[in-house]
């Protein structure tokens, strides 16, 4: 889980909010590929994470980053992960803040 957190932290520095900021187009393409690859690996395990708040949070963060990179289907995956997480931990201030921030960012133009 530490390695996944490190990857998400690295991606989040550039694509944790919209618009994503990369110095080079190749770095953005690599980030998009990384998010897509991790999603393909982790999404089938979502049900296994249904009782694991730390993993659900990481999965939600992954999909928020994907949304900010315009990776297809990231929005519903982020919402689903946050919904599962907040069902388990409805009073978690960090999870609630991240989810509200994400939803606020989805109102962007274009």
N, C-alpha and C positions, 0 to 999 in steps of 0.2 A: 504494500500500500504506500510505502514511503516513496518508491520509484514513481508510481502513478501521480502522487502529489507533486513531486518535483517536475514531472512533465507538464502537469496542468499549471503549475506556477510559471514555468517558462512560457507556455503558450499564452497564459493569462496576461503576461506583461505586454504582449502585443495585441491580443484579441480578447481581452477580458471585458472590453467595452466596445461600443460601436461609435465610430468606425475603427476597424482594426488598423494598427500602425506598424508597418514593416518598412525597413529601409530599401529592401530589394524585392521585386516581384517573385523571384525564385523562393525567397524565404516564406512568402505568403502561400505559394503553391505547396511548399513542403508542409506548412502548418495545416493546410486544408487536407492534405493526404494523411498526416498524422492523426487528425481528428477522425477522419473517415475510417482509418484502419482500427483505431482504438474502439470506435463505436461498433464496428463489425465484430470485434472480439468481445466486448462487454455487453452489448445489448441482449444477446441471447441468454445472458446470466442475470438479467434484471430481476426475474422472479426469485432467484437465489439470494439477491440482495434485499429482498422485501422486508427483512427484519434487521437490516444493518444500516443504521443512519449514516455513519461515516462514508460508507461506500455509495449510498444513494446521493449524498451530497456531492461526492466526486463525479458521479455519473451526471448529475444535474449541471455541474460546472463544465464538464466536457461538452455537453449539448448547448450550453449558453455560448461557449467559445465557438462551437460549430455554427450556431445561429449568427454570431457576429462575423463569421467568415462566409456566410451564405451557403453553408453546407445543407443540401436538401434534407428535409424531414427533421431538422434539429429542433425547431420550435415545439412540435408536439412531444418529442422525446424529453426535452427540458421540462415542459409542463408536467408530464407524467412522472418524471423523477422527483420533482419538487412536491407534487401531490402525494406520492408515496411517502416521502420523507416527512412532510408535515402531518400526515396521518399518524405517523409514529411519534413525532416530536412537535406537537402543535404550538408549544410555547417556546421553541428554540428561537432566540432573537436573531442569531446569525442567519439561520435558514430563512426566516421570515423576511429579513432585510434583503438577502440575496434574491429571493423570489420576487419581492416587490420591485426591486431595482431592475431585474430582468424584464418584468412585465411593463414597467414604465419605459424601458428602452425599445420595446416592440412597437411603440407608437411612432417611431421614426418615419420620416418621409422617404419615399423611394424605395 
